[in-house]
Amino acid sequence: MEGQLKSSGAGDLGANYEQVFNLMSSPKFHKAFDLKAEPERVRERYGKTKFGQGTLLARRLVEHGVPLVTVFWNGTDPSNWDTHYEETKHLKVLLPPTDQAFAALLGDLQARGLLDETLVVWMGEFGRAPRIEEKGGLGHWGRCYSVVLGGAGVKGGQVLGKSDRFAAYPASNPVTPADVVTTIYHSLGIASDTEVIDQLGRPLKLCLGSVIRPLFS
């Protein structure tokens, strides 16, 4: 049609839709997502919660060659981690299924010979404030919180760094979010001096932190 404008973006979007459709209709996709193929004892070990079964699904996706898997905590299963009120009450509900699924994942990956080549990262986007709020909860806090890393060469059973007595600020061996990201890339075999080129042709450093070396020693 005369005067019609063509958008390369629209064409790219169509290709993306086609790729997703082909993925979702493939037998391999359906096989990976079929939790009924797991023995009942294995499903019970992870816990019959959305998080537990989602964590089991993550293991299945790793087995099927998916390079990056993220397991989100569903806000209604059985509570929400945004604990601005009744912190103690919520943690009594939140922690048991979290511990169960996380322990099952690490044990399962180890038993199947996958842990050495799989990096497991357990973290949130920030921590909780060190002061109890009016309704018995904790607010958002980014100055100090914990991250758990396992597998992919990480030496297990160690704790690096510590907070002050209020769990408010780092007291020794602090690391930054950039250090965590750089360490994740390092575990994936990506050099910390790697550069990527943006759409304007500018080189940008992929990693802005340092590798947390004691994790691997």
C-alpha positions in Angstrom: 0.0 0.0 0.0 1.3 3.4 -1.0 2.5 5.5 1.9 2.5 2.5 4.3 5.2 2.5 7.0 6.9 -0.6 7.9 8.2 -1.2 11.4 11.2 -3.5 11.9 10.2 -3.7 15.5 6.8 -5.2 14.6 8.6 -7.8 12.4 10.9 -8.7 15.3 7.9 -9.1 17.6 6.2 -11.5 15.2 9.4 -13.6 15.1 9.4 -13.6 18.9 5.8 -14.8 19.0 6.6 -17.5 16.5 9.5 -18.7 18.6 7.4 -18.8 21.8 4.6 -20.7 20.0 7.1 -23.2 18.7 8.6 -23.7 22.1 5.2 -24.2 23.9 4.0 -26.7 21.3 7.2 -28.8 21.3 7.1 -32.3 22.9 10.3 -31.5 24.8 8.6 -28.5 26.5 5.7 -30.5 27.6 8.0 -33.3 28.9 10.0 -30.8 31.0 6.9 -29.3 32.6 5.2 -32.6 33.4 5.5 -32.8 37.2 3.4 -35.9 37.2 6.4 -37.8 35.8 8.1 -37.3 39.2 7.7 -40.0 41.9 5.2 -38.9 44.6 8.0 -39.2 47.2 10.1 -36.6 45.3 7.1 -34.2 45.1 6.5 -34.6 48.8 10.2 -33.9 49.5 10.0 -30.5 47.9 6.6 -29.8 49.5 3.1 -29.6 48.0 3.1 -25.8 47.8 3.4 -23.6 44.7 7.0 -22.7 45.8 7.9 -26.3 46.5 6.6 -27.6 43.2 8.0 -24.6 41.4 11.4 -25.4 42.8 11.0 -29.0 41.6 10.1 -27.7 38.2 13.3 -25.6 38.2 15.3 -28.8 38.7 13.5 -30.4 35.8 14.2 -27.4 33.6 17.9 -27.6 34.5 17.9 -31.3 33.5 16.4 -30.4 30.2 19.1 -27.9 29.4 17.5 -24.6 30.3 20.4 -22.2 31.1 18.6 -19.8 33.4 15.7 -20.6 35.7 14.0 -18.2 38.2 11.7 -19.4 40.9 9.5 -16.6 42.3 7.6 -16.8 45.6 3.9 -16.6 44.9 2.4 -13.9 47.2 -0.4 -16.2 48.3 1.6 -19.3 48.9 1.0 -19.4 51.9 1.9 -15.8 52.8 3.8 -12.8 51.5 7.5 -11.9 52.2 6.6 -8.2 52.3 6.2 -8.5 56.1 5.3 -5.0 57.2 3.1 -6.4 59.9 3.1 -9.4 62.3 6.6 -10.4 61.2 6.9 -13.4 63.6 3.5 -14.8 62.6 4.3 -14.6 58.9 7.8 -16.1 59.3 6.4 -19.2 61.1 4.4 -19.8 57.9 7.0 -18.7 55.3 10.2 -20.3 56.6 9.3 -24.1 56.8 8.2 -24.5 53.1 11.2 -22.3 52.0 13.7 -24.4 53.9 12.1 -27.6 52.7 12.2 -26.8 49.0 15.6 -25.2 49.1 17.2 -28.2 50.9 15.5 -30.6 48.5 16.8 -28.7 45.5 20.4 -28.7 46.7 20.2 -32.4 47.7 18.6 -33.4 44.4 21.1 -31.5 42.3 23.9 -33.1 44.2 22.5 -36.6 43.9 22.0 -36.2 40.2 25.5 -34.9 39.5 24.2 -31.4 38.5 25.3 -29.2 41.4 28.9 -28.8 40.2 27.7 -27.2 37.0 24.7 -25.4 38.4 24.8 -22.1 40.4 22.0 -21.8 42.8 21.3 -18.2 44.0 18.8 -17.5 46.8 18.2 -13.8 47.3 15.8 -11.0 47.3 16.1 -7.4 46.1 16.6 -6.0 49.6 16.5 -7.0 53.3 14.2 -6.0 56.2 14.8 -3.1 58.5 16.3 -3.8 61.9 13.5 -2.0 63.8 10.0 -3.4 64.5 7.3 -1.2 63.0 4.1 -0.1 64.6 2.2 -3.2 63.4 4.9 -5.7 64.4 6.5 -5.9 61.0 9.7 -4.8 59.3 10.2 -2.2 56.5 12.4 -2.3 53.5 16.1 -2.1 54.1 18.9 -2.2 51.5 21.9 -1.5 53.7 22.5 -5.1 54.9 21.0 -8.5 54.0 22.0 -12.0 53.2 22.5 -13.9 49.9 23.0 -17.7 49.6 25.1 -19.2 46.8 25.7 -22.9 46.2 27.1 -25.1 43.5 29.2 -24.2 40.5 32.5 -24.3 42.5 31.2 -22.5 45.5 32.6 -24.0 48.7 29.7 -24.9 51.0 29.3 -24.5 54.7 30.9 -21.1 55.1 29.6 -17.7 56.1 31.3 -14.6 54.7 31.1 -11.3 56.5 28.9 -10.2 59.4 26.6 -7.4 60.4 26.6 -5.2 63.4 24.7 -6.3 66.5 21.5 -4.7 65.1 21.7 -6.4 61.7 21.6 -2.9 60.3 25.0 -2.4 58.6 27.9 -4.6 57.5 30.6 -4.9 60.2 33.2 -6.9 58.3 33.9 -8.1 54.7 31.0 -6.2 53.1 30.1 -6.9 49.4 28.0 -4.8 47.0 25.2 -5.9 44.7 27.8 -5.4 41.8 30.1 -7.8 43.5 27.3 -10.4 43.7 26.5 -10.0 40.0 30.2 -10.2 39.0 30.5 -13.4 41.0 27.5 -14.9 39.3 29.0 -14.2 35.9 32.4 -15.6 37.1 30.6 -18.8 38.1 29.1 -19.0 34.6 32.5 -18.7 33.0 32.1 -15.1 31.9 35.2 -12.9 32.5 34.7 -9.8 34.7 36.3 -7.6 32.0 33.8 -8.6 29.4 32.2 -5.7 27.4 28.9 -5.5 25.5 28.1 -3.1 22.7 24.9 -1.1 23.0 22.7 0.0 20.0 24.8 3.2 19.6 28.0 1.1 19.3 29.4 2.1 22.7 31.3 -0.5 24.7 29.9 -1.0 28.2 31.5 -3.0 31.0 29.3 -6.0 31.8 30.6 -6.3 35.4 31.1 -3.3 37.7 32.1 -5.2 40.9 34.7 -7.7 42.0 34.6 -11.5 42.3 34.0 -12.7 45.8 37.1 -14.9 45.8 36.7 -16.5 49.3 33.5 -18.2 48.1 35.7 -20.5 46.0 38.5 -21.2 48.4 
